Amino acid sequence: MAFHHPGPWRVIVVGGGHAGCEAALAVARCGIDVLLVTQSVDRIGWMSCNPAIGGIGKSHLVAEIDALGGEMARNTDRAGVQYKMLNASRGPAVRALRVQCDKLAYATALREVVEFQPRLHVKQGSVARLWIEGGALRGVETGASVRFSADAVILTAGTFLSGVLHTGESKERGGRAGEGASVGLGEQLAELDIATVRHKTGTCPRLAAGTIDWQTLDLDPGIDPPPTMSRYSDGVVLPQMTCHATATNSTVHRIIEDALHRSPMYSGQIDGVGPRYCPSIEDKVVRFAQRDSHLLYLEREGWHTSEVYLSGLSTSLPADVQFELVRAIRGLENAEIVRFGYAVEYTTIDPRQLDRTLHLDALDGLYFAGQVNGTSGYEEAGAQGLVAGMSAVARVRGTEAPTFQRDDSYIGVMIDDLITRGGNEPYRMFTSRAEHRLSLRTSNADLRLCPRGRDFGLVSDDQWQAFEARRQRLADAETLLDKTRIRPDTATSKKLADAGMPKLKTPVTLNELFRRPESTWAKLTPLMPDALVDLGLPVAEQDELIAACRYAGYVAREKIRLQRTRRSEKARIPSDFDYRGVGALSHETIEHLERVRPETLGQASRIPGVPAAAVSALAIALEQRRRMAKAP
């Protein structure tokens, strides 16, 4: 007989990883009681792979989580030990901050935030099944036969659903090293006819710092002084570290090639598909056979551990092979492996079964977020957790759930990709996925999303006050840039010459002058009115203004294209639309459309396997249906 513990909660979150923490915090901060059930309270917010936050595309998601009132960016600043700007030589739209973290500090700080958050209740337990009665979702049931009831359940199972760990020929059940898999829950999803996919990911060996020859390695320093990941944190807390770099070589590649038959990926032991954009060292050697070497980074895992993460060497080769190949790398000739790399094979759902709120229509009240949706990375998980939390809050309130679109956020890009295209490999965010990336910069994430977070109840008073002050400064500065005209007189020519810039031929505004690639804030300060200088804008706000000036023409053209796109996005497709009644659609196209059930023509156009001609035929059919509905 199961023990029923109803509790005060309205929402249950399963899993205490990055998706689960953001989801639970979002619900609680909106004033709704939420229960977080996790296998191990000690592993809340644990970084089981590389302890780093941010990177190409990923930092955009973190900035948006931050703008909406989420926790990931602020927690990163509590634990960051090295800050690096990627794509620094490219345009501001694709620059990305990446922060190496002290993994113990990150998990400890996030656990503290979670445990002391009012209305957030934490219980340790392994959820064995969803509690379903009469076809309706009632809550969850643990392996200890304890039932928890709620109006909504958010499943953030990570890599734990029917997880199997692989190191060479050996394998064992588990979601990650030292923790068990969630087998019953994975089996239940199959019983409910929820389509699933088998995925694979891996991790790198950890080395003992004292056994590494640091003098022979290349230095890989961070930014000094470091910026913050969050606009609303109290600053960087921990002392900073310098990372180091080395590389594989022909000897390492030969060792790997000779042992491929013992790799679970190549022996057929693993059925799941690995991430294309974070391949194992085995995949790198096979797929890029023309390469003589691959870069590796040695990243300390924190101030209170001697473990060093060997980034770039993800592997599931047998332990003896890992030992041999590590010691063939420059600087690691005497290195000791503290933890061997391994692969984890796990079950995810096909995210095309979800709607834009991450709700599973097949079982009312059930939401999915994180790696269980087929994504990879802490950042993608955190963003989905925040969305699922907001959706569950809307359900409890009886209001419409907020949705994010491709043109307003990277969160919208990711969710649209997942629910429209699905994927046979773990999904990773890149700036190249966002067609509106010139408008979706990390530097303006707060301007785009902070008001939405405030309206929903996620953004605190302190964050809102800081945001409003920043928004006002930027607005005042923008006005002054547009109003200030610079004339090509003698005094101006001298100031420009002193700054190493060419003379003006005609009068221009400061806004127009900043569009020149050689312009910087420091160079043009002598030409600025006192009112602009007196604003005392921080460097980050100066950079945002310059980016806005330079992208203005591109963004204007982008808005024209967007208006055209929105016409198709607004053309809604009824949920009961009969695709088989459209004669021009092929059987294959109908199958794709019926599987995804797109909400709009725009979404239909992005489904793989649906050609443009089919979208046109669908548009005609929808118009005919509309006219028939209007006919007397």
N, C-alpha and C positions, 0 to 999 in steps of 0.2 A: 504494500500500500504506500503510495507516494505521499510525502508530507507536503501540504500546500502552504506556502508562505506568501500571502498576498502583498504584504508590505505597503508602503505609501506611494510606490512608484507608478508612473504612467507609461514609461518607456524603459525597455531593457536593451542594453548594448552588450553583445557577446564578443569578448576579446579586448584586451587592454593594450593593444599596440597603438600605432600612430593614428590609424583610422578610428579605433575605438575611443581613444582619449579625446580627439577633437569632437567626435559625435556626442559623447557623454557630457563634455564641458559645455557644448552649445546648448544642449537641452536644459541643463541645470542653470546656466546663465540666463535663460529665458524664463526662469521661475517655475520650472516643472520638475518634479521628482523623477530621478532616473537611477536605475540600477545597472552598474557595470559588473558583469560576471567574467572573471578571467581565471585561467588555469593556475597562474602563480601571481600573487600580489607583488612579489619581489621583482617580477619582470615587467611591470607596467612601464611603457615607454622605452622598452629595450631596443637597442640598435644591434640586431643580430648579424648584419653584414657590415659594410664599411661605416664607421661612425662619422658620417659627413652629411650635411644638409645643403641643398642648393645645387647649382650647376646649370648647364645649358637648358633652358626651358623650365627646369624644375624651380629655379629661383623665382620665376614669374608666378608659379603656383603658391610658393611660400609668401610672396608679397601680397597676393590676393587673400590668402588665409589671414594674414596680419591685418589687412584693411577691413575685413569682415568681423574682426574681433576674436579670431582664433589664437591659438597658443604657440604654434610651432616656431615662428620667428623669434618670439620673446624667449622661449626656452633655449633656442640655439645660442642667443647672446649670454645666457647664464652658463653655458658649457663650452663655448667656442674657444679653440686653442690655435687656430690658424685661419685667416681670412684671405682668400685669393679672388681676384677679378678675372674671369674667363672672357675671352673675346674682347679684351681691353682695346685692341687696335681696330675694332670694327665699330659699327654704329651703335648708338645707345639703346636701340630697340632690341638688340640681341646680346648685349653684355649681361653677364651673369655672375653673381656673387656665390662662391662656394665656401662653406665653413667646415673645417675639420673640428670635431667635437671630442671632448673627454666623455667617453661613453657612460662611465659611472656617474659623472656629474649630470649628464643629460637625463638619464633615467631617474636619478634621485630627485632632481628638481621637478621633473614632470610628475612623478609620483606624489610629491608634496602638494603640487597645485591641484591634482585630482582629488587627493584624500581630504584636503581642507576646503574644497569647493562646496558651499552650501547647496543642499538639495541633491548632491551626488553621493550615492551609496555604493560601496565597493564590497563585493563578496568573492571569495576564492572558491572555485569549483569548475569542473569540466562539464560543459553543456553537451549532453549526450543526444538529446532530441529536441525538436520543436514540440511544444504542447499544442496539439490540435484536437478539437472535439467538434463533432458534427460538421466537419469540413471548415471550421473557423479556427483561426489562430488565437490561442488563449495566452501563450507565453512560452517558457522554456522549461526543460526538465534536465537536471544534472545526473551524472553517473551515480550519485548517492541517493537518487530518487527524491530529490527536493524539487518541487514545482514553484516557479515564480510567475506570477501573472502580470500582464500589462496590456495597454491598448496597442502598442507598436513594439516591434522587435527589430533591432539593427544588427545584422550579422556581419562581423568583421573578423573572420576566421583566419585571415592571413594565409600562411602556407600549411596550416594544420589539418585541413580536410583530407582525410585518408593519406596523410603525408608519409613518405618513405625516404630515409636518408641513405645516400650511397657514397661509399669510399672504396673505389676499386671494385673487387668482386663481392665485398661484404655490403649488406644492407640491413636496415632495421626500421621499424615503425617510429615516426617522430615528426614533429612539425619543425623543429630545429634541434641542434645538439643539446642533449640533456633534458628535453621535454617531449612528452608523448603526443601522438597524433589524435585527432578527433575523428574516430572511425564511424561511430554510430550516426553522427550528424551527416557525414558524407553519404552514407548508405540511405538515410532517410530522404535526402534530396533526390536521389535516383528513384526511390519509391514514389515520390510525388510527381514524377515525369518532368522534373526540372532539368533542362539540358545542361550537361557539364562538359568540361574540357580538361584534359590532363596537361599540366605545364611543369616546367622544370626551371630551377634557378640554382645558383651555386655561390660558394664563398671561397675566400682565399686563405692560405695558411697564415697563422700568426707566429711570429718569431720572438725569441727572447732578446731584448735590446742589448744585453751585455755580451752576446755572442756575435754581434755584427761589427764588421770593420768599418766604422763610420768615416774614417779618414779617406777611404778610397771611393766614397760615394759623392755624387754631385749634390750641391745644396739646392733646395727648392723652397725659398723663403716666401712668407706671406706679406700682406700689406702692413706697413708701419707708418702711422698708427692705424689700427684696424677700424673699419667702419662698423656700424651695427647692422644686423640682418633685419631687425624690426625698427620701425619709426617710433615705436612707443616703449622701447625697453629703457632700462636705466643705464645702459652702456655695456661694454664688454667687461666681464667680471674676472676671468682667469688670466694668468700669465700666458704669453703666447709661445708657441713652439715652432721650430724650423723643421720641415720635412726634408727628405732626401730622395734622390732618384738613382736608378741604375737601369739595366736592360738585359733582356735575354740575349742569347748568342747561338751560334751554330751547334755547339755541343748540347745546349739545353734542348734545341729543336730536335736533334737526333735522338736524345733520350725519350722525348715525348713520342716521336714517330715510332720508335721501337716498341713502345708500350701501349700503343693505341688499341690493340686487341684486348687489353685489360681495362680500358676505360668503359664505364657503364654506358656512356653515350654512344660509343662506337661498337660495343659488343651486342647491343640490342637489349640490354638489361633495363634501360630507361625508355619508356614510350613517349613521355612528355616532351614538348618542344621548348627549347631554351630561348632566352631573350637574344634577339639578333644584335641589339646595340650594346650588350654587355656580355660578349662571348667568353667562354672558357678559354684557357691557354691552349687546350687541345684544338678547339675550333679555330683559333687564330693561326696556329701552325699549319692546319690543313687548308683553310680558306685563303690564307695569304702566304702561300708557299714561296712566293717571290721575295718576301721580306726576310732580311738577315737578322733582324732583332725587333723586339717590341719593348716599349718603355714600361718601367715598373716604378712605383712610388712606395717608399717606406714611410708609413704614417703612424706615429705614436698613438695609442688608443687612450691615453690620458696620463695625468700626473701621478696617479696612485696605482699604476700597473706598469710592468716592464714589457708588456706585449706590444708588438709592432705589426700593423696590418700591411701585408705585402700586396698592395693594390695593383691590379692588372694581371694577377696570377690566379684567377678563379679556376679551380680544378676539382675533379672527383677521381683523379688517378689514385692507385693504391699508395699506401703510406710509404713503402720502400722506394717507389718511383719519385714521389714528392721530395723525399729526403735527398735523393741523388740529384734531381734537377735543381733544387734550391742551392745546393752546395756547388753547382757549376756556374752560379751567377756571381759577377764581380761584387765584392764586398761581403758576400754571404758564404765564403768558403768554409767557415767554421760555425755557421749559424745553426742554432737548435730550434726545432719546430715545437712550439708550445701546443698549438692546436692544428691538426691537419685540415686542409680544405676538404669540403664535401659538397655533394649536390643534394638538393631536396626536390622530390617529385611529389606533386600535390594536385588536388582537384580544385578547379574554379568553375563558376557557373558561366554559361554563355551570356554575356551582358546584354545581348540583343533582346533578352526577355524582360529587361527593365525599361521603365519610362524615364523621362528627364529628371525626375525627383529621386531616382534610384530605387523606386518601389517596384516590387514584383507583382504584376497584375494577377498572376495565377494564384496568389495567396494574399488576400487583403491584410494589410498591416505589417508586411515583411519587407524590410529594406536591406540592401547589400552595399558594402563599402570596403575599399582597399584591395589587397591582392586577391581576395576571393572573387573579384570581378575581372581578374585576368590582367591586372596592372603590375608593374614592378616599381619599387622605390617608395621611400618614406613620404616624399612630397605628394605624389599622386594619391597615396593612401590617406594622408591627412586632409587633402582637399575634398575627397569623396566623403570622408567621415563628417566633415563640416556640413556638406550638402545634405547627407542623410539625416544628420541631427536636426537641421533646419526643417526638413520635410516632415520628420516625426513630430516636431513641435507644432507645425501647421495642422497636422492631423488631429492632435490633441485639442488645439484651439478651435478646430472646425473651420479653418480658413484655407485659402488656396496656397499650396506650397510654392515657394519662390523657385524660379528656374533661371538658368544661365545659358546664354547663347554664344555662338561662335564670334560674334562681333563685339561682345562686351567683356569677355574674360577668357583666359586660358582654361579656367575651370569649365566654361561652356564648351570650348574646343574639345577638351578631354571627354566630357560626358557625351557629347554628340558623336565623337569617334567611337566610343564604346557601344552605345546603344544602336548605332547605325551600322557600323562596320564589324563590330565584334573583333575577333582576332584569334589566330591559331598559334600565337606566341605572346609572351608577356609584353604589355603595352608600356612604352616609355615616352614621356613628353619631350618634345623638341620645339624650338622656335619655328622651325620649318613647317610644322603642322598648322600653324596659325596664319591664315591668309590675311588677317587684319593686324599683323604683329607691329606695324609702325604705330598703330594707335594703342596697342596693348603693352605698354612698357612697364617695367618694374617701378620706374620713377613716378608713374601716374596711377598706380594701382589703387591708392587711397582715394584719389579724385574720382575714380570710376565706381568704387565699391563701398567706401566707408559710409556714405549716406544710406545705402541699402542695409548694411549691417546695423546701423543705428535705428532705422525704422523697424527692423525686425526685433530689436531688443538685445542684440549681441554686443554692441559697442558701448563701453563704459563711459561715464561722464568725463573722466580724465582723458581718455583717448579722444573723445569727441571735441573737447576743448582744444587739445593740441592740434587736431585736424582742422578745426575752424580757423585757428590762428594761422596755420600754414596756408590754407586755401586763400585767406584774405591777403597774406603777403604776396602770394603768386599772382593773384588778381590785380593787386596794386602795381606790381612790377610789370605785368603784361601791359597794363594801360600806359605806363610811362614809356615802355619800349615802343609802343605804337605811336605815341604822341611826340616823342623827341625826334626832331629832324636835325640831321648833321649836314652842314653846308660845306662845300669844297673850298673853304677859305685858307689863308696862310696858316693860321693857328691850328686848324684841323689837320692840315697836311703835315705839319711838324709833329703833332701828336701821333699820327698814323706812322710816320717815318720812324719815330722813336720806338714804336711797337713792332717795326719790321713789316708793316703792311703797305700796300700800294695806295696811291692818291685816289681821291674820289673825282669823278668827272661830272656827276650830277648830285643834287641833294638826295639823301636817303634817310629813312628812319633807322633807329637803332635796331629795330626788329629785322629790317632788310639787311643791315650790316652784319648781324649775327648769322645770317644764312651763308656767309662766306666761310669756307672750310678752315681758313687760317685764323678766324676770329676766336678769341677766348675772352672770358670775363675780365681777366687781369689786363689784357691788352686794351680793352675798350672802356675800362673804368675811368680814364682821364676824360672821356667824352660824355660821360653820364651826368645827368642832372643830380644835384645834391639830394633830392627827394628819393632817388633810386638808391644811391650809395647809403643813405641813412637807414634804409630798410634792413641793412646788415644781413643779407640773405646768406644762409649756410651754403656750402659748396654744392650739396645735393640739390638744393633749390635752384642755384645758378645753372647747374647742368640740365635740370628739367626744363628751364626756360629756353636754354639754347637748343635743346632737342626739339621743343615745340616750334621754335622759329624755323629750324632747318627742315622739319618734316611737314610744315604747313601746307605746301603745295601738293605733296604726295597724299597727305591725309584728305585734302579737299577732293582730289580725284577719287580716292578710296570711298569717300562718302557717296559720291555719285554712283559708283558701282554698287555700293551697299544698298542704295535705294532700289536699284533694279532687282538685286537679290532678294530684298525683303518682300517684293511682290509675290515671289514663289514661296517664300517662307510663310507668308500670311495665308496662302491658298491651302486651307486645311482639308485633310482627307478624313472623312468620317470613320470611326473605329470599326463600323460594320460594313465598310465599302466592299462590294463584291468585285474583286479583281478578275475573276473568271468570266465576268460579264463584259469585259473589254476585249473585243475580238482581236485587236491589234497586238495584244501582249502574248509573248511566247510562254510556253509551259514553264521554262526555266525562270523567266522574269517573274512570273506569278508566284513561284515558290519563294524567291528572294523577298518579294513584297509581303507575302503572307507571313513569313518568318519574322520580319522586322516590324510590320504594321506601322509604317512611317506616319507621323502626325501631320506633315506638310509635304507639298511638292518638293520644296527645297531639300528636305531630309531624304525623300525618295531618290533625288538625283545623286545623292552621295552614297547610295547603297552599291557595293561592288556587284557587278553583274547586271545592273539596270542601265541600259543604254539611253542616250538622249532621246532617241525616237520613241522609246517606251514612255518616257516622262511627258513628251508632247502628246502622245495618245491618251495618257492618263489625265492630262490637263483638259483635253477636249471632252473626255467622258465626265469629268467633274463639272464642267460648265453645262453640259447637257442635263446632268442631274439637277443642278441648281435651277435651270430654266423650267424643268418639269415640275419642280417643287413649287415654283411661283405661279405656274399656269392655273387658271380657275378650274 
